[in-house]
Amino acid sequence: MPMPDTKRGRERKGRTKRQQRREREIERALAARDRSLDFEELYDEEEVELDI
């Protein structure tokens, strides 16, 4: 016997979907930002020292 459709269940599902959508948008934005950065080009004329 399936569970009845309830307002609380629909609201919870909607919150979950909104959270998942937000996470996917953030991941896409970060991936796009990372793709557009070309560090070779950014630091072509600069010498960078790394303290390790």
N, C-alpha and C positions, 0 to 999 in steps of 0.2 A: 504494500500500500504506500504510494508516494506521499511525501509530506505536503501539507497544504501551503499554498502561497500566502505569505504574510507580509504586511507592510514592513515590519522590522527586518525580515529576510531580504526584501528588495532594497531597502536602504543600506544594509550591510554589504550586499553585493555591489551596489552603486559606489560605495566608499572604496571598496577593494578595487574596482575597475578604475576609478579616478586615480588612486595611488599607483596602480600599475602603469597607467597612461603617463603620469608625471615622471615615473622612473624611466620609462622608455624615452621620453622627450629629453630628459637630462643626459641619458647615455648617448643619444643621437647628437646632441649639441656638443658634448665632450669629444666624440669621435670626429665630428666635422671640424672642430677647433684644432684637434691634434693633426688632422690631415693637412690643414691649410698652413701649418707652421713648417717652414723649411729652415732648420737650424744652420745648415751650411750657408744658406743665403743670408740669414740674419747676422751671423758672426764671421762673414767672409773676410772682412778687413780688420777684425779685432783679435787680439791674442787673449785667450782665456786661460787662467791658471786655476787648477782644481786642487784644493787642499784635501788630501786623502789621508 
